[in-house]
């Protein structure tokens, strides 16, 4: 199916935000983007409405469109909800992935890509892919869509944070997550993942 101009603009603008090229709080000028991207203003305005619905853009009559900001209180709420939803999706994914050699391959590849990232922004992108790969076999697509949305909103906070050391405790969690997931150890994976998110939540307090 051909990509519509609205879909193209949505993917492009979403990428600009989630890679940090448009920083939290930055003003989004529709006319400037339309000229730079060679499209009319209409698909960009449609994209802004979509992204506002996802919590990535703030639309106000007086200020226009700006990349959403995430204060500590909102970040705390986002991670608290992730702590409720992600263990459920992870359990369903791991249980569905029993004897799935493709799952082992996908998790291993996503981890390798993450640790080999050349930049912090690239690592954030691959970090998202790694975590979404862990829950990818969950059959509840609505649950996965909600987790993906919350993960993207988390990235607005992460973009403003100092780059994490991949050899830190946070980084070691990822290696342990990979090992326990590909071993099919459901309970250990969920425990590591829950502690991983909780430690991030604690850091926001």
C-alpha positions as CSV (number, residue, x, y, z in Angstrom):
1,X,0.0,0.0,0.0
2,X,1.5,3.4,-1.0
3,X,2.4,5.7,1.9
4,X,0.2,8.8,2.0
5,X,1.8,12.2,2.4
6,X,0.1,12.4,5.8
7,X,1.7,9.1,6.9
8,X,5.1,10.2,5.5
9,X,5.0,13.5,7.3
10,X,3.9,11.7,10.5
11,X,6.8,9.3,10.3
12,X,9.3,12.1,9.5
13,X,8.1,14.4,12.3
14,X,7.9,11.6,14.8
15,X,11.5,10.6,13.9
16,X,12.7,14.2,14.3
17,X,11.2,14.3,17.8
18,X,12.3,10.8,19.0
19,X,15.9,11.2,17.8
20,X,16.2,14.5,19.6
21,X,16.7,16.6,16.5
22,X,13.6,18.5,17.6
23,X,14.2,18.9,21.4
24,X,11.5,18.9,24.1
25,X,10.0,22.3,24.2
26,X,11.1,23.3,20.7
27,X,8.7,25.2,18.6
28,X,7.5,23.4,15.4
29,X,6.9,25.8,12.6
30,X,4.6,24.2,10.0
31,X,5.5,26.5,7.1
32,X,9.3,26.0,7.6
33,X,8.9,22.2,7.7
34,X,6.6,22.2,4.7
35,X,9.2,24.2,2.7
36,X,12.1,22.0,3.8
37,X,10.3,18.7,3.1
38,X,8.7,19.8,-0.1
39,X,5.1,19.1,1.0
40,X,2.1,21.3,1.7
41,X,1.3,22.4,5.3
42,X,-1.8,20.1,5.4
43,X,-0.1,16.7,6.1
44,X,2.2,18.3,8.7
45,X,-0.8,19.8,10.5
46,X,-2.5,16.4,10.4
47,X,0.7,14.8,11.8
48,X,0.8,17.4,14.6
49,X,-2.8,16.4,15.7
50,X,-1.8,12.7,15.7
51,X,1.4,13.4,17.7
52,X,-0.5,15.5,20.1
53,X,-2.9,12.6,20.7
54,X,0.2,10.4,21.4
55,X,1.5,13.0,23.9
56,X,4.6,13.9,21.9
57,X,3.4,17.4,20.8
58,X,1.7,20.2,22.7
59,X,-0.9,22.2,20.7
60,X,-2.1,25.5,22.2
61,X,-3.9,28.4,20.4
62,X,-1.5,31.0,21.6
63,X,1.8,29.2,21.4
64,X,1.2,27.0,18.4
65,X,2.9,23.6,18.3
66,X,5.8,22.6,20.4
67,X,7.5,19.3,21.2
68,X,6.1,18.1,24.5
69,X,8.1,18.4,27.6
70,X,8.2,15.8,30.3
71,X,8.6,17.1,33.9
72,X,9.6,14.8,36.7
73,X,6.0,14.2,37.9
74,X,4.8,13.2,34.4
75,X,7.8,11.0,33.9
76,X,7.0,9.3,37.2
77,X,3.4,8.6,36.1
78,X,4.6,7.2,32.8
79,X,7.0,4.8,34.4
80,X,4.5,3.8,37.0
81,X,2.0,2.8,34.3
82,X,4.7,1.0,32.4
83,X,5.4,-1.0,35.6
84,X,1.8,-2.2,35.5
85,X,1.6,-3.1,31.8
86,X,4.9,-4.4,30.7
87,X,5.3,-7.4,33.1
88,X,1.9,-8.6,31.7
89,X,3.0,-8.3,28.1
90,X,6.4,-9.7,28.8
91,X,4.9,-12.8,30.5
92,X,2.6,-13.4,27.6
93,X,5.4,-12.9,25.1
94,X,7.8,-15.3,26.7
95,X,5.1,-18.0,27.2
96,X,4.2,-17.7,23.5
97,X,7.9,-17.8,22.5
98,X,8.6,-21.3,23.9
99,X,10.6,-23.2,21.3
100,X,10.5,-20.2,19.0
101,X,14.1,-20.0,17.6
102,X,13.3,-16.8,15.8
103,X,12.6,-15.1,19.1
104,X,16.0,-16.1,20.4
105,X,17.6,-14.8,17.2
106,X,15.6,-11.5,17.3
107,X,16.3,-10.8,21.0
108,X,20.0,-11.5,20.5
109,X,20.2,-9.3,17.4
110,X,18.4,-6.5,19.0
111,X,20.8,-6.6,22.0
112,X,23.8,-6.6,19.8
113,X,22.5,-3.7,17.8
114,X,21.9,-1.7,21.0
115,X,25.4,-2.2,22.5
116,X,27.0,-1.4,19.1
117,X,25.3,1.9,18.7
118,X,27.6,4.8,17.8
119,X,25.8,7.6,19.5
120,X,23.5,8.2,22.5
121,X,20.5,9.0,20.3
122,X,21.1,5.9,18.2
123,X,21.4,3.8,21.4
124,X,18.0,5.2,22.6
125,X,16.4,4.1,19.3
126,X,17.9,0.6,19.6
127,X,17.1,0.5,23.3
128,X,13.4,0.9,22.4
129,X,13.7,-1.9,19.7
130,X,15.3,-4.2,22.3
131,X,12.6,-3.8,24.8
132,X,9.8,-4.0,22.2
133,X,11.4,-7.2,20.9
134,X,11.2,-8.8,24.3
135,X,7.4,-8.3,24.3
136,X,6.9,-8.8,20.6
137,X,5.3,-12.3,20.9
138,X,2.5,-10.9,23.2
139,X,-0.7,-11.6,21.3
140,X,-2.5,-8.5,22.7
141,X,-1.8,-5.9,20.1
142,X,-3.7,-3.2,22.0
143,X,-1.4,-3.7,25.0
144,X,1.7,-3.6,22.7
145,X,0.5,-0.3,21.1
146,X,0.0,1.3,24.5
147,X,3.4,0.1,25.7
148,X,5.0,1.5,22.5
149,X,3.3,4.9,23.1
150,X,4.5,5.1,26.7
151,X,8.0,4.1,25.7
152,X,8.1,6.9,23.1
153,X,6.9,9.4,25.7
154,X,9.7,8.1,28.0
155,X,12.2,9.0,25.4
156,X,11.4,12.7,25.7
157,X,12.7,12.5,29.2
158,X,15.7,10.3,28.2
159,X,16.8,12.8,25.5
160,X,17.2,15.4,28.2
161,X,19.2,13.1,30.5
162,X,22.9,12.5,30.5
163,X,23.9,9.5,28.4
164,X,23.9,6.3,30.3
165,X,27.1,4.3,30.6
166,X,26.4,0.9,28.8
167,X,28.6,-0.8,31.4
168,X,26.6,0.6,34.3
169,X,24.1,-1.4,36.3
170,X,21.4,-0.3,33.9
171,X,23.5,-1.7,31.0
172,X,24.1,-4.9,32.8
173,X,20.4,-5.3,33.3
174,X,20.0,-5.5,29.5
175,X,22.5,-8.3,29.2
176,X,20.8,-10.2,32.0
177,X,17.4,-9.6,30.3
178,X,18.8,-11.0,27.1
179,X,20.2,-14.1,28.7
180,X,17.2,-15.0,30.8
181,X,14.8,-14.3,27.9
182,X,16.6,-16.5,25.4
183,X,16.8,-19.2,28.1
184,X,13.1,-19.1,28.5
185,X,13.2,-18.2,32.2
186,X,10.0,-16.3,32.5
187,X,10.0,-15.4,36.2
188,X,13.7,-14.3,36.2
189,X,13.1,-12.1,33.1
190,X,10.1,-10.5,34.6
191,X,11.9,-9.8,37.9
192,X,14.9,-8.2,36.1
193,X,12.7,-6.2,33.9
194,X,10.5,-5.0,36.8
195,X,13.6,-4.0,38.8
196,X,15.0,-2.3,35.7
197,X,12.0,-0.1,35.3
198,X,11.7,0.5,39.1
199,X,15.3,1.7,39.3
200,X,14.5,4.3,36.5
201,X,11.4,5.3,38.4
202,X,13.4,5.8,41.6
203,X,15.9,8.0,39.7
204,X,13.0,10.3,38.8
205,X,11.9,10.8,42.4
